[in-house]
């Protein structure tokens, strides 16, 4: 499956999610400041570094991920332009890799203020924390020569939703790395994913 095909599929899923999400108001309203969230997302492994993955220059591998995440927004300043969150996510790998992965606690910093939010509520987030795999990830070992069950996890994310709706869809790069040698000598992976989130 080519990168172009994946992009078309992701764009279609994005439009579908915005269209069918329940609870979307007919008129734009300020979004409620919900503290808790639950997300589900799935993705496909890439064979490049994270820059190649997000720029579309990496190829895709026969290795996939399905993950669930719980989040808590514990701080938002009075200007409501950004927020801090804690997240825990559990992922199931299948295909080349066949194991579970736990990433927790993940500290997220989210920027929430964009000039078009009254039409399309948008946020950008970066999260970082430890990653624990139930076994040494096979694709990481194949690609890098070695890996380790305990690594550094981080993600970058762009989320979109209708104003006032508790539902949003997001694109996320799910990344494991050595942390410049702090966690392991070799290993790491980059997964492009698409997800759906409910805030309450």
N, C-alpha and C positions, 0 to 999 in steps of 0.2 A: 504494500500500500504506500503510495507516494505522499510526500509532504503536502502537495497541492490537494489531494483527496482528503487528507486529514483536516486541512484548513477549511475546506468546503463543509465537511461534516460538523466541525466545531461551530462554524458560523450558523449553520442550520439549527443546531441544538441551542445556541444562544438566543436566536430569534424565537424558537419554540418555547423556551423557558420563560421569556418575557411575556409571551402571549398567553400561556396557559396557567401561569402561577395564580393560585387562588388568593383572594383578599386584595387584589390590586384595585385601587380606587379609580373611579371614572375621572376624577379631577385631581390635579397635583396637590398634595398636602405635605406638610413637614413630616419627616420620618420620625417615628417614635424612638426614644433612646432606650432600646431594649438592652439588657445586661447579658443575657445568655443566648447561645446559638447552638444549632446542630447542623452539620454539613455532611454531605456525601459527595465523593468525587472519584473519578476513574481516569486512568491515563495510560500512556504507552511510553516505553523506554526509548531513549535516543542514544545514538552512538557517538555523540560529540560532547564537548564541554558545555557549560551552561550558557555561554555567550552564543555558541553555535546553535544550541537548542532553541533559545528564545528568538533568534534571528531567522530561523527556518533553514539554516545551513546544515543541520545534522540529519542523518538518516534515522530510520525507525527500526527497532528490533522486535522480534517475536517474544516480547516480555511485557507484562501488563500489571496494573495495580488497581485495586478497588479499596477505598479508604473511607472511614467515618471519623468525624472530628467533633469534639465538644469544645465550645469557647466561652469565655467569661470576660466581659469588658469591665475592668476594675478601675479605670480612670479615664475621665474625659473632662478637659478644662471648660471654663465658662463660655469660651468663644466657640466651642464645639467643632473646631477645625480638625482635630486629630484625637486619637484615643490610644490607650494601651490595653492589651488583652493577654490572657493566658489561654493556651490551647493544648489539648491532648488529642492525638490522632493515632488510630490503629489501622494498619494497611495489610492487605492480603496480596501477595505477589503470586502470579501464575504465568506459565509460559516457560522461558528459560530459567527464571527463578521460581522457587516454590517454597515460600516461607512467610511468616508473619513479621511485621515491623511495628514497633511502638516508638512514637516520638513524643516525649513529654519530660518536663514541662517546656513548652515552647512560648517564648515571649514575643508577642506581635506588636509592632508599631504601625498604626494605620492613619493615613492622611485622608480626610473625609470632605474637604472643601474644594469644590470645583464650580466654575461659573454656570455650568449647564445642569446642576443638580435638580432644579425645578422640573426639568424634562426627563432626565435620566440620572438617578442617584448613583454616584460613582465613588469608589474608594480604591486606594492603592495601599498594599501592606507588605511588610517584610517581617518574617518571623525566624527565630533561631533557638535551638535547644539540642539536647542529646538525642541520639537515635540508637535503638536497641533492636537488632534482628535476632530471630530465634535460631539462625544458623548463619554461617558465612555466606553472603549473597553470591550466587553462582556467576551471574553476569558481571558483577564487579570484579570477581576473581579472574574471569576470562579476559576482560578488557584491560585490566591493570596488572595482571600477573599475581595479585594477592589482594586480600581485603580483610576486614575484621567485623564481627557482629556489632561492636560498639563504635559508632562514628558520630560525626557532627551532622545535624540536620538543619537546613534552612530552606525557606521558600520565599518566592516573590509572587504577588497575587494582584490581579485587577478584578474588582467586583462591580456588578451592575444590577440595578433593580429599578422598578417603578417607584416614584416618590410615594411614601406612606405605606408601602407594602412590606410585610415582614419577610418576604421572599426575595432572594437575589441569586444570580448566577455568577460564577467566577471562573477565571482562568488562573491556573497555578503551575509554577515550576516547582516540582517536588525534588529536592536535591539532598544527596548524602555525600559527605566529603571527609577527608582526613583532617581537616582543620589545620592545614599547613604543617602536618606531622604531629600535631598534639594528640590525636586519637589513634592514628595508624600510619604506617609507612606508605601503603598503597590502598587503592579502592576508590569508590565513589561512583555516583550515577546521577542522571538527570532524566526526569519523567515529566512530559507535558501532559497536563490534566485539565479536565473540565468538571465543574461541580455545581451543586445546588445547595443553598443555605436557607435555614429558617431561623429567625430571631424572635425571642420571646422574653 
